[in-house]
Amino acid sequence: MTDPKPELAGFHRQVLMEDMMETVGVEQFDVVDLDGGQSYIRARANCHACECKDACSNWLSANAAGDPQPFCPNASLFQTVKG
């Protein structure tokens, strides 16, 4: 899937990350509270640089809940926060 407008690519990634956190049962504020927001900032950068956007989008479309997925560069962070 290609972003219809390149200037919206960052926004699309932000939505994917928020959707992934919700789907795997991770609260955004718990990630921010983990270490003063540093992990959250790194997670955003990881998501923005990730090459698995299509896999992420497809998995989110097919799943209402689940565990962090191996293709996600933030899977270990989400699993840690999820507990």
HTML snippet that shows the backbone in 3Dmol.js (N, CA, C, O; Angstrom):
<script src="https://3Dmol.org/build/3Dmol-min.js"></script>
<div id="view" style="width:600px;height:400px;position:relative"></div>
<script>
const pdb = `
ATOM      1  N   MET A   1       0.851  -1.172   0.000  1.00  0.00           N
ATOM      2  CA  MET A   1       0.000   0.000   0.000  1.00  0.00           C
ATOM      3  C   MET A   1       0.893   1.230   0.000  1.00  0.00           C
ATOM      4  O   MET A   1       1.824   1.328   0.800  1.00  0.00           O
ATOM      5  N   THR A   2       0.617   2.150  -0.879  1.00  0.00           N
ATOM      6  CA  THR A   2       1.408   3.383  -0.953  1.00  0.00           C
ATOM      7  C   THR A   2       0.594   4.514  -0.347  1.00  0.00           C
ATOM      8  O   THR A   2      -0.626   4.576  -0.502  1.00  0.00           O
ATOM      9  N   ASP A   3       1.281   5.396   0.335  1.00  0.00           N
ATOM     10  CA  ASP A   3       0.593   6.558   0.880  1.00  0.00           C
ATOM     11  C   ASP A   3       0.141   7.431  -0.281  1.00  0.00           C
ATOM     12  O   ASP A   3       0.936   7.721  -1.175  1.00  0.00           O
ATOM     13  N   PRO A   4      -1.136   7.863  -0.285  1.00  0.00           N
ATOM     14  CA  PRO A   4      -1.625   8.662  -1.391  1.00  0.00           C
ATOM     15  C   PRO A   4      -0.892   9.993  -1.520  1.00  0.00           C
ATOM     16  O   PRO A   4      -0.709  10.490  -2.631  1.00  0.00           O
ATOM     17  N   LYS A   5      -0.482  10.562  -0.424  1.00  0.00           N
ATOM     18  CA  LYS A   5       0.256  11.824  -0.436  1.00  0.00           C
ATOM     19  C   LYS A   5       1.488  11.652   0.436  1.00  0.00           C
ATOM     20  O   LYS A   5       1.364  11.372   1.629  1.00  0.00           O
ATOM     21  N   PRO A   6       2.668  11.812  -0.132  1.00  0.00           N
ATOM     22  CA  PRO A   6       3.897  11.615   0.650  1.00  0.00           C
ATOM     23  C   PRO A   6       3.948  12.451   1.920  1.00  0.00           C
ATOM     24  O   PRO A   6       4.515  12.016   2.922  1.00  0.00           O
ATOM     25  N   GLU A   7       3.365  13.639   1.891  1.00  0.00           N
ATOM     26  CA  GLU A   7       3.396  14.490   3.082  1.00  0.00           C
ATOM     27  C   GLU A   7       2.562  13.925   4.228  1.00  0.00           C
ATOM     28  O   GLU A   7       2.693  14.373   5.367  1.00  0.00           O
ATOM     29  N   LEU A   8       1.710  12.951   3.939  1.00  0.00           N
ATOM     30  CA  LEU A   8       0.897  12.320   4.978  1.00  0.00           C
ATOM     31  C   LEU A   8       1.503  11.017   5.485  1.00  0.00           C
ATOM     32  O   LEU A   8       0.925  10.369   6.358  1.00  0.00           O
ATOM     33  N   ALA A   9       2.650  10.625   4.956  1.00  0.00           N
ATOM     34  CA  ALA A   9       3.268   9.350   5.331  1.00  0.00           C
ATOM     35  C   ALA A   9       3.530   9.274   6.826  1.00  0.00           C
ATOM     36  O   ALA A   9       3.247   8.247   7.444  1.00  0.00           O
ATOM     37  N   GLY A  10       4.061  10.332   7.422  1.00  0.00           N
ATOM     38  CA  GLY A  10       4.332  10.341   8.860  1.00  0.00           C
ATOM     39  C   GLY A  10       3.059  10.200   9.671  1.00  0.00           C
ATOM     40  O   GLY A  10       3.037   9.499  10.683  1.00  0.00           O
ATOM     41  N   PHE A  11       1.999  10.860   9.231  1.00  0.00           N
ATOM     42  CA  PHE A  11       0.720  10.755   9.929  1.00  0.00           C
ATOM     43  C   PHE A  11       0.189   9.333   9.846  1.00  0.00           C
ATOM     44  O   PHE A  11      -0.319   8.798  10.832  1.00  0.00           O
ATOM     45  N   HIS A  12       0.307   8.718   8.669  1.00  0.00           N
ATOM     46  CA  HIS A  12      -0.161   7.339   8.500  1.00  0.00           C
ATOM     47  C   HIS A  12       0.590   6.403   9.446  1.00  0.00           C
ATOM     48  O   HIS A  12      -0.012   5.518  10.053  1.00  0.00           O
ATOM     49  N   ARG A  13       1.903   6.598   9.572  1.00  0.00           N
ATOM     50  CA  ARG A  13       2.698   5.768  10.484  1.00  0.00           C
ATOM     51  C   ARG A  13       2.259   5.992  11.926  1.00  0.00           C
ATOM     52  O   ARG A  13       2.211   5.043  12.708  1.00  0.00           O
ATOM     53  N   GLN A  14       1.939   7.227  12.287  1.00  0.00           N
ATOM     54  CA  GLN A  14       1.479   7.520  13.643  1.00  0.00           C
ATOM     55  C   GLN A  14       0.185   6.764  13.928  1.00  0.00           C
ATOM     56  O   GLN A  14       0.020   6.190  15.004  1.00  0.00           O
ATOM     57  N   VAL A  15      -0.715   6.765  12.975  1.00  0.00           N
ATOM     58  CA  VAL A  15      -1.978   6.048  13.134  1.00  0.00           C
ATOM     59  C   VAL A  15      -1.728   4.549  13.255  1.00  0.00           C
ATOM     60  O   VAL A  15      -2.350   3.888  14.087  1.00  0.00           O
ATOM     61  N   LEU A  16      -0.825   4.000  12.437  1.00  0.00           N
ATOM     62  CA  LEU A  16      -0.515   2.572  12.531  1.00  0.00           C
ATOM     63  C   LEU A  16       0.014   2.223  13.915  1.00  0.00           C
ATOM     64  O   LEU A  16      -0.393   1.218  14.498  1.00  0.00           O
ATOM     65  N   MET A  17       0.916   3.040  14.446  1.00  0.00           N
ATOM     66  CA  MET A  17       1.481   2.745  15.759  1.00  0.00           C
ATOM     67  C   MET A  17       0.405   2.818  16.841  1.00  0.00           C
ATOM     68  O   MET A  17       0.355   1.962  17.724  1.00  0.00           O
ATOM     69  N   GLU A  18      -0.443   3.822  16.776  1.00  0.00           N
ATOM     70  CA  GLU A  18      -1.527   3.932  17.756  1.00  0.00           C
ATOM     71  C   GLU A  18      -2.475   2.747  17.644  1.00  0.00           C
ATOM     72  O   GLU A  18      -2.905   2.197  18.658  1.00  0.00           O
ATOM     73  N   ASP A  19      -2.800   2.353  16.425  1.00  0.00           N
ATOM     74  CA  ASP A  19      -3.673   1.196  16.224  1.00  0.00           C
ATOM     75  C   ASP A  19      -3.016  -0.088  16.724  1.00  0.00           C
ATOM     76  O   ASP A  19      -3.681  -0.930  17.327  1.00  0.00           O
ATOM     77  N   MET A  20      -1.713  -0.243  16.478  1.00  0.00           N
ATOM     78  CA  MET A  20      -1.003  -1.432  16.942  1.00  0.00           C
ATOM     79  C   MET A  20      -1.016  -1.486  18.470  1.00  0.00           C
ATOM     80  O   MET A  20      -1.282  -2.539  19.050  1.00  0.00           O
ATOM     81  N   MET A  21      -0.731  -0.362  19.120  1.00  0.00           N
ATOM     82  CA  MET A  21      -0.734  -0.346  20.586  1.00  0.00           C
ATOM     83  C   MET A  21      -2.109  -0.720  21.122  1.00  0.00           C
ATOM     84  O   MET A  21      -2.215  -1.507  22.062  1.00  0.00           O
ATOM     85  N   GLU A  22      -3.150  -0.169  20.540  1.00  0.00           N
ATOM     86  CA  GLU A  22      -4.503  -0.488  20.987  1.00  0.00           C
ATOM     87  C   GLU A  22      -4.814  -1.966  20.768  1.00  0.00           C
ATOM     88  O   GLU A  22      -5.374  -2.621  21.648  1.00  0.00           O
ATOM     89  N   THR A  23      -4.456  -2.487  19.611  1.00  0.00           N
ATOM     90  CA  THR A  23      -4.758  -3.875  19.266  1.00  0.00           C
ATOM     91  C   THR A  23      -4.021  -4.865  20.159  1.00  0.00           C
ATOM     92  O   THR A  23      -4.568  -5.915  20.496  1.00  0.00           O
ATOM     93  N   VAL A  24      -2.791  -4.547  20.546  1.00  0.00           N
ATOM     94  CA  VAL A  24      -2.034  -5.468  21.401  1.00  0.00           C
ATOM     95  C   VAL A  24      -2.235  -5.173  22.884  1.00  0.00           C
ATOM     96  O   VAL A  24      -1.639  -5.838  23.731  1.00  0.00           O
ATOM     97  N   GLY A  25      -3.063  -4.189  23.209  1.00  0.00           N
ATOM     98  CA  GLY A  25      -3.406  -3.917  24.600  1.00  0.00           C
ATOM     99  C   GLY A  25      -2.391  -3.092  25.362  1.00  0.00           C
ATOM    100  O   GLY A  25      -2.181  -3.308  26.556  1.00  0.00           O
ATOM    101  N   VAL A  26      -1.757  -2.148  24.683  1.00  0.00           N
ATOM    102  CA  VAL A  26      -0.759  -1.283  25.316  1.00  0.00           C
ATOM    103  C   VAL A  26      -1.293   0.144  25.334  1.00  0.00           C
ATOM    104  O   VAL A  26      -1.710   0.678  24.307  1.00  0.00           O
ATOM    105  N   GLU A  27      -1.273   0.749  26.516  1.00  0.00           N
ATOM    106  CA  GLU A  27      -1.701   2.135  26.650  1.00  0.00           C
ATOM    107  C   GLU A  27      -0.558   3.069  26.282  1.00  0.00           C
ATOM    108  O   GLU A  27       0.571   2.889  26.740  1.00  0.00           O
ATOM    109  N   GLN A  28      -0.848   4.056  25.464  1.00  0.00           N
ATOM    110  CA  GLN A  28       0.161   5.023  25.038  1.00  0.00           C
ATOM    111  C   GLN A  28       0.832   5.688  26.242  1.00  0.00           C
ATOM    112  O   GLN A  28       2.050   5.868  26.246  1.00  0.00           O
ATOM    113  N   PHE A  29       0.070   6.047  27.239  1.00  0.00           N
ATOM    114  CA  PHE A  29       0.633   6.724  28.410  1.00  0.00           C
ATOM    115  C   PHE A  29       1.569   5.819  29.201  1.00  0.00           C
ATOM    116  O   PHE A  29       2.502   6.304  29.840  1.00  0.00           O
ATOM    117  N   ASP A  30       1.332   4.509  29.164  1.00  0.00           N
ATOM    118  CA  ASP A  30       2.244   3.585  29.839  1.00  0.00           C
ATOM    119  C   ASP A  30       3.610   3.570  29.155  1.00  0.00           C
ATOM    120  O   ASP A  30       4.638   3.450  29.821  1.00  0.00           O
ATOM    121  N   VAL A  31       3.622   3.689  27.835  1.00  0.00           N
ATOM    122  CA  VAL A  31       4.894   3.749  27.107  1.00  0.00           C
ATOM    123  C   VAL A  31       5.605   5.060  27.426  1.00  0.00           C
ATOM    124  O   VAL A  31       6.815   5.074  27.651  1.00  0.00           O
ATOM    125  N   VAL A  32       4.861   6.155  27.446  1.00  0.00           N
ATOM    126  CA  VAL A  32       5.446   7.462  27.759  1.00  0.00           C
ATOM    127  C   VAL A  32       5.988   7.476  29.183  1.00  0.00           C
ATOM    128  O   VAL A  32       7.064   8.022  29.427  1.00  0.00           O
ATOM    129  N   ASP A  33       5.264   6.888  30.121  1.00  0.00           N
ATOM    130  CA  ASP A  33       5.675   6.891  31.531  1.00  0.00           C
ATOM    131  C   ASP A  33       6.855   5.971  31.816  1.00  0.00           C
ATOM    132  O   ASP A  33       7.484   6.081  32.868  1.00  0.00           O
ATOM    133  N   LEU A  34       7.157   5.077  30.905  1.00  0.00           N
ATOM    134  CA  LEU A  34       8.205   4.087  31.126  1.00  0.00           C
ATOM    135  C   LEU A  34       9.538   4.723  31.495  1.00  0.00           C
ATOM    136  O   LEU A  34      10.179   4.297  32.456  1.00  0.00           O
ATOM    137  N   ASP A  35       9.963   5.727  30.753  1.00  0.00           N
ATOM    138  CA  ASP A  35      11.265   6.358  31.023  1.00  0.00           C
ATOM    139  C   ASP A  35      11.266   7.826  30.615  1.00  0.00           C
ATOM    140  O   ASP A  35      12.197   8.321  29.981  1.00  0.00           O
ATOM    141  N   GLY A  36      10.204   8.491  30.997  1.00  0.00           N
ATOM    142  CA  GLY A  36      10.121   9.911  30.691  1.00  0.00           C
ATOM    143  C   GLY A  36       9.879  10.210  29.226  1.00  0.00           C
ATOM    144  O   GLY A  36      10.134  11.326  28.775  1.00  0.00           O
ATOM    145  N   GLY A  37       9.400   9.252  28.485  1.00  0.00           N
ATOM    146  CA  GLY A  37       9.055   9.462  27.089  1.00  0.00           C
ATOM    147  C   GLY A  37      10.114   9.045  26.083  1.00  0.00           C
ATOM    148  O   GLY A  37       9.861   9.064  24.879  1.00  0.00           O
ATOM    149  N   GLN A  38      11.303   8.667  26.560  1.00  0.00           N
ATOM    150  CA  GLN A  38      12.375   8.304  25.625  1.00  0.00           C
ATOM    151  C   GLN A  38      12.028   7.060  24.803  1.00  0.00           C
ATOM    152  O   GLN A  38      12.300   7.017  23.603  1.00  0.00           O
ATOM    153  N   SER A  39      11.434   6.057  25.433  1.00  0.00           N
ATOM    154  CA  SER A  39      11.041   4.846  24.697  1.00  0.00           C
ATOM    155  C   SER A  39       9.966   5.163  23.670  1.00  0.00           C
ATOM    156  O   SER A  39       9.951   4.596  22.578  1.00  0.00           O
ATOM    157  N   TYR A  40       9.075   6.066  24.024  1.00  0.00           N
ATOM    158  CA  TYR A  40       8.012   6.456  23.097  1.00  0.00           C
ATOM    159  C   TYR A  40       8.605   7.155  21.872  1.00  0.00           C
ATOM    160  O   TYR A  40       8.196   6.886  20.742  1.00  0.00           O
ATOM    161  N   ILE A  41       9.556   8.042  22.095  1.00  0.00           N
ATOM    162  CA  ILE A  41      10.213   8.748  20.992  1.00  0.00           C
ATOM    163  C   ILE A  41      10.937   7.751  20.087  1.00  0.00           C
ATOM    164  O   ILE A  41      10.853   7.844  18.862  1.00  0.00           O
ATOM    165  N   ARG A  42      11.654   6.789  20.696  1.00  0.00           N
ATOM    166  CA  ARG A  42      12.344   5.765  19.901  1.00  0.00           C
ATOM    167  C   ARG A  42      11.342   4.899  19.134  1.00  0.00           C
ATOM    168  O   ARG A  42      11.578   4.533  17.983  1.00  0.00           O
ATOM    169  N   ALA A  43      10.224   4.577  19.785  1.00  0.00           N
ATOM    170  CA  ALA A  43       9.204   3.758  19.126  1.00  0.00           C
ATOM    171  C   ALA A  43       8.638   4.475  17.905  1.00  0.00           C
ATOM    172  O   ALA A  43       8.415   3.856  16.864  1.00  0.00           O
ATOM    173  N   ARG A  44       8.408   5.767  18.031  1.00  0.00           N
ATOM    174  CA  ARG A  44       7.918   6.551  16.888  1.00  0.00           C
ATOM    175  C   ARG A  44       8.937   6.523  15.747  1.00  0.00           C
ATOM    176  O   ARG A  44       8.577   6.339  14.585  1.00  0.00           O
ATOM    177  N   ALA A  45      10.211   6.707  16.094  1.00  0.00           N
ATOM    178  CA  ALA A  45      11.268   6.685  15.071  1.00  0.00           C
ATOM    179  C   ALA A  45      11.358   5.301  14.432  1.00  0.00           C
ATOM    180  O   ALA A  45      11.511   5.188  13.216  1.00  0.00           O
ATOM    181  N   ASN A  46      11.262   4.240  15.254  1.00  0.00           N
ATOM    182  CA  ASN A  46      11.286   2.870  14.730  1.00  0.00           C
ATOM    183  C   ASN A  46      10.147   2.649  13.743  1.00  0.00           C
ATOM    184  O   ASN A  46      10.341   2.082  12.668  1.00  0.00           O
ATOM    185  N   CYS A  47       8.969   3.101  14.119  1.00  0.00           N
ATOM    186  CA  CYS A  47       7.796   2.915  13.269  1.00  0.00           C
ATOM    187  C   CYS A  47       7.960   3.696  11.964  1.00  0.00           C
ATOM    188  O   CYS A  47       7.643   3.190  10.887  1.00  0.00           O
ATOM    189  N   HIS A  48       8.444   4.899  12.064  1.00  0.00           N
ATOM    190  CA  HIS A  48       8.605   5.728  10.864  1.00  0.00           C
ATOM    191  C   HIS A  48       9.603   5.103   9.886  1.00  0.00           C
ATOM    192  O   HIS A  48       9.437   5.220   8.672  1.00  0.00           O
ATOM    193  N   ALA A  49      10.633   4.445  10.411  1.00  0.00           N
ATOM    194  CA  ALA A  49      11.669   3.843   9.559  1.00  0.00           C
ATOM    195  C   ALA A  49      11.349   2.404   9.143  1.00  0.00           C
ATOM    196  O   ALA A  49      12.055   1.827   8.316  1.00  0.00           O
ATOM    197  N   CYS A  50      10.304   1.831   9.703  1.00  0.00           N
ATOM    198  CA  CYS A  50       9.974   0.427   9.460  1.00  0.00           C
ATOM    199  C   CYS A  50       9.599   0.180   7.998  1.00  0.00           C
ATOM    200  O   CYS A  50       8.930   0.996   7.363  1.00  0.00           O
ATOM    201  N   GLU A  51      10.045  -0.958   7.485  1.00  0.00           N
ATOM    202  CA  GLU A  51       9.737  -1.341   6.109  1.00  0.00           C
ATOM    203  C   GLU A  51       8.573  -2.327   6.026  1.00  0.00           C
ATOM    204  O   GLU A  51       8.298  -2.877   4.959  1.00  0.00           O
ATOM    205  N   CYS A  52       7.893  -2.549   7.144  1.00  0.00           N
ATOM    206  CA  CYS A  52       6.801  -3.530   7.179  1.00  0.00           C
ATOM    207  C   CYS A  52       5.428  -2.865   7.263  1.00  0.00           C
ATOM    208  O   CYS A  52       4.498  -3.424   7.843  1.00  0.00           O
ATOM    209  N   LYS A  53       5.306  -1.688   6.691  1.00  0.00           N
ATOM    210  CA  LYS A  53       4.052  -0.939   6.771  1.00  0.00           C
ATOM    211  C   LYS A  53       2.870  -1.745   6.233  1.00  0.00           C
ATOM    212  O   LYS A  53       1.796  -1.751   6.834  1.00  0.00           O
ATOM    213  N   ASP A  54       3.066  -2.420   5.110  1.00  0.00           N
ATOM    214  CA  ASP A  54       1.971  -3.194   4.527  1.00  0.00           C
ATOM    215  C   ASP A  54       1.591  -4.372   5.414  1.00  0.00           C
ATOM    216  O   ASP A  54       0.406  -4.635   5.619  1.00  0.00           O
ATOM    217  N   ALA A  55       2.588  -5.087   5.944  1.00  0.00           N
ATOM    218  CA  ALA A  55       2.311  -6.211   6.849  1.00  0.00           C
ATOM    219  C   ALA A  55       1.575  -5.717   8.085  1.00  0.00           C
ATOM    220  O   ALA A  55       0.639  -6.360   8.562  1.00  0.00           O
ATOM    221  N   CYS A  56       2.000  -4.582   8.594  1.00  0.00           N
ATOM    222  CA  CYS A  56       1.373  -3.992   9.777  1.00  0.00           C
ATOM    223  C   CYS A  56      -0.088  -3.640   9.485  1.00  0.00           C
ATOM    224  O   CYS A  56      -0.993  -4.021  10.227  1.00  0.00           O
ATOM    225  N   SER A  57      -0.292  -2.925   8.417  1.00  0.00           N
ATOM    226  CA  SER A  57      -1.639  -2.507   8.042  1.00  0.00           C
ATOM    227  C   SER A  57      -2.550  -3.711   7.800  1.00  0.00           C
ATOM    228  O   SER A  57      -3.699  -3.725   8.240  1.00  0.00           O
ATOM    229  N   ASN A  58      -2.034  -4.715   7.102  1.00  0.00           N
ATOM    230  CA  ASN A  58      -2.820  -5.922   6.831  1.00  0.00           C
ATOM    231  C   ASN A  58      -3.144  -6.673   8.111  1.00  0.00           C
ATOM    232  O   ASN A  58      -4.272  -7.134   8.290  1.00  0.00           O
ATOM    233  N   TRP A  59      -2.159  -6.802   9.014  1.00  0.00           N
ATOM    234  CA  TRP A  59      -2.396  -7.511  10.262  1.00  0.00           C
ATOM    235  C   TRP A  59      -3.436  -6.772  11.097  1.00  0.00           C
ATOM    236  O   TRP A  59      -4.331  -7.392  11.672  1.00  0.00           O
ATOM    237  N   LEU A  60      -3.319  -5.458  11.161  1.00  0.00           N
ATOM    238  CA  LEU A  60      -4.282  -4.670  11.930  1.00  0.00           C
ATOM    239  C   LEU A  60      -5.689  -4.794  11.351  1.00  0.00           C
ATOM    240  O   LEU A  60      -6.665  -4.835  12.100  1.00  0.00           O
ATOM    241  N   SER A  61      -5.799  -4.852  10.044  1.00  0.00           N
ATOM    242  CA  SER A  61      -7.114  -4.993   9.401  1.00  0.00           C
ATOM    243  C   SER A  61      -7.755  -6.340   9.713  1.00  0.00           C
ATOM    244  O   SER A  61      -8.979  -6.454   9.762  1.00  0.00           O
ATOM    245  N   ALA A  62      -6.929  -7.352   9.922  1.00  0.00           N
ATOM    246  CA  ALA A  62      -7.435  -8.712  10.127  1.00  0.00           C
ATOM    247  C   ALA A  62      -7.588  -9.099  11.597  1.00  0.00           C
ATOM    248  O   ALA A  62      -8.171 -10.141  11.897  1.00  0.00           O
ATOM    249  N   ASN A  63      -7.077  -8.284  12.517  1.00  0.00           N
ATOM    250  CA  ASN A  63      -7.074  -8.665  13.931  1.00  0.00           C
ATOM    251  C   ASN A  63      -7.596  -7.541  14.811  1.00  0.00           C
ATOM    252  O   ASN A  63      -7.169  -6.392  14.697  1.00  0.00           O
ATOM    253  N   ALA A  64      -8.532  -7.893  15.695  1.00  0.00           N
ATOM    254  CA  ALA A  64      -9.062  -6.912  16.641  1.00  0.00           C
ATOM    255  C   ALA A  64      -8.259  -6.914  17.935  1.00  0.00           C
ATOM    256  O   ALA A  64      -8.316  -5.959  18.709  1.00  0.00           O
ATOM    257  N   ALA A  65      -7.518  -7.982  18.164  1.00  0.00           N
ATOM    258  CA  ALA A  65      -6.686  -8.105  19.364  1.00  0.00           C
ATOM    259  C   ALA A  65      -5.605  -9.131  19.073  1.00  0.00           C
ATOM    260  O   ALA A  65      -5.731  -9.943  18.156  1.00  0.00           O
ATOM    261  N   GLY A  66      -4.543  -9.086  19.863  1.00  0.00           N
ATOM    262  CA  GLY A  66      -3.467 -10.048  19.673  1.00  0.00           C
ATOM    263  C   GLY A  66      -2.207  -9.616  20.371  1.00  0.00           C
ATOM    264  O   GLY A  66      -2.190  -8.630  21.107  1.00  0.00           O
ATOM    265  N   ASP A  67      -1.152 -10.363  20.135  1.00  0.00           N
ATOM    266  CA  ASP A  67       0.148 -10.064  20.729  1.00  0.00           C
ATOM    267  C   ASP A  67       0.992  -9.259  19.750  1.00  0.00           C
ATOM    268  O   ASP A  67       0.759  -9.297  18.542  1.00  0.00           O
ATOM    269  N   PRO A  68       1.976  -8.529  20.278  1.00  0.00           N
ATOM    270  CA  PRO A  68       2.890  -7.809  19.386  1.00  0.00           C
ATOM    271  C   PRO A  68       3.491  -8.778  18.368  1.00  0.00           C
ATOM    272  O   PRO A  68       3.896  -9.886  18.719  1.00  0.00           O
ATOM    273  N   GLN A  69       3.546  -8.360  17.126  1.00  0.00           N
ATOM    274  CA  GLN A  69       3.973  -9.222  16.031  1.00  0.00           C
ATOM    275  C   GLN A  69       5.473  -9.139  15.769  1.00  0.00           C
ATOM    276  O   GLN A  69       6.071  -8.075  15.928  1.00  0.00           O
ATOM    277  N   PRO A  70       6.087 -10.258  15.368  1.00  0.00           N
ATOM    278  CA  PRO A  70       7.536 -10.296  15.131  1.00  0.00           C
ATOM    279  C   PRO A  70       8.026  -9.284  14.094  1.00  0.00           C
ATOM    280  O   PRO A  70       9.167  -8.829  14.175  1.00  0.00           O
ATOM    281  N   PHE A  71       7.186  -8.925  13.124  1.00  0.00           N
ATOM    282  CA  PHE A  71       7.624  -7.962  12.107  1.00  0.00           C
ATOM    283  C   PHE A  71       7.722  -6.538  12.651  1.00  0.00           C
ATOM    284  O   PHE A  71       8.329  -5.675  12.018  1.00  0.00           O
ATOM    285  N   CYS A  72       7.137  -6.290  13.809  1.00  0.00           N
ATOM    286  CA  CYS A  72       7.090  -4.936  14.376  1.00  0.00           C
ATOM    287  C   CYS A  72       8.388  -4.619  15.119  1.00  0.00           C
ATOM    288  O   CYS A  72       8.784  -5.366  16.013  1.00  0.00           O
ATOM    289  N   PRO A  73       9.052  -3.518  14.760  1.00  0.00           N
ATOM    290  CA  PRO A  73      10.296  -3.165  15.450  1.00  0.00           C
ATOM    291  C   PRO A  73      10.076  -2.752  16.902  1.00  0.00           C
ATOM    292  O   PRO A  73      11.032  -2.627  17.668  1.00  0.00           O
ATOM    293  N   ASN A  74       8.823  -2.543  17.277  1.00  0.00           N
ATOM    294  CA  ASN A  74       8.500  -2.157  18.652  1.00  0.00           C
ATOM    295  C   ASN A  74       7.886  -3.305  19.457  1.00  0.00           C
ATOM    296  O   ASN A  74       7.392  -3.093  20.564  1.00  0.00           O
ATOM    297  N   ALA A  75       7.915  -4.505  18.908  1.00  0.00           N
ATOM    298  CA  ALA A  75       7.269  -5.646  19.559  1.00  0.00           C
ATOM    299  C   ALA A  75       7.798  -5.890  20.968  1.00  0.00           C
ATOM    300  O   ALA A  75       7.008  -6.119  21.885  1.00  0.00           O
ATOM    301  N   SER A  76       9.101  -5.846  21.160  1.00  0.00           N
ATOM    302  CA  SER A  76       9.646  -6.126  22.497  1.00  0.00           C
ATOM    303  C   SER A  76       9.256  -5.028  23.484  1.00  0.00           C
ATOM    304  O   SER A  76       8.971  -5.320  24.646  1.00  0.00           O
ATOM    305  N   LEU A  77       9.238  -3.785  23.047  1.00  0.00           N
ATOM    306  CA  LEU A  77       8.793  -2.693  23.920  1.00  0.00           C
ATOM    307  C   LEU A  77       7.334  -2.892  24.298  1.00  0.00           C
ATOM    308  O   LEU A  77       6.978  -2.792  25.472  1.00  0.00           O
ATOM    309  N   PHE A  78       6.493  -3.172  23.321  1.00  0.00           N
ATOM    310  CA  PHE A  78       5.076  -3.366  23.604  1.00  0.00           C
ATOM    311  C   PHE A  78       4.860  -4.554  24.533  1.00  0.00           C
ATOM    312  O   PHE A  78       4.016  -4.491  25.426  1.00  0.00           O
ATOM    313  N   GLN A  79       5.609  -5.635  24.337  1.00  0.00           N
ATOM    314  CA  GLN A  79       5.483  -6.804  25.206  1.00  0.00           C
ATOM    315  C   GLN A  79       5.919  -6.460  26.626  1.00  0.00           C
ATOM    316  O   GLN A  79       5.281  -6.892  27.586  1.00  0.00           O
ATOM    317  N   THR A  80       6.992  -5.693  26.773  1.00  0.00           N
ATOM    318  CA  THR A  80       7.468  -5.276  28.096  1.00  0.00           C
ATOM    319  C   THR A  80       6.415  -4.444  28.808  1.00  0.00           C
ATOM    320  O   THR A  80       6.132  -4.671  29.984  1.00  0.00           O
ATOM    321  N   VAL A  81       5.841  -3.491  28.108  1.00  0.00           N
ATOM    322  CA  VAL A  81       4.839  -2.614  28.713  1.00  0.00           C
ATOM    323  C   VAL A  81       3.568  -3.392  29.024  1.00  0.00           C
ATOM    324  O   VAL A  81       2.924  -3.163  30.047  1.00  0.00           O
ATOM    325  N   LYS A  82       3.218  -4.305  28.143  1.00  0.00           N
ATOM    326  CA  LYS A  82       2.009  -5.111  28.328  1.00  0.00           C
ATOM    327  C   LYS A  82       2.141  -6.020  29.548  1.00  0.00           C
ATOM    328  O   LYS A  82       1.163  -6.290  30.245  1.00  0.00           O
ATOM    329  N   GLY A  83       3.369  -6.487  29.793  1.00  0.00           N
ATOM    330  CA  GLY A  83       3.635  -7.321  30.959  1.00  0.00           C
ATOM    331  C   GLY A  83       3.389  -8.726  30.783  1.00  0.00           C
ATOM    332  O   GLY A  83       3.585  -9.508  31.713  1.00  0.00           O
TER     333      GLY A  83
END
`;
const viewer = $3Dmol.createViewer("view");
viewer.addModel(pdb, "pdb");
viewer.setStyle({}, {cartoon: {color: "spectrum"}});
viewer.zoomTo();
viewer.render();
</script>
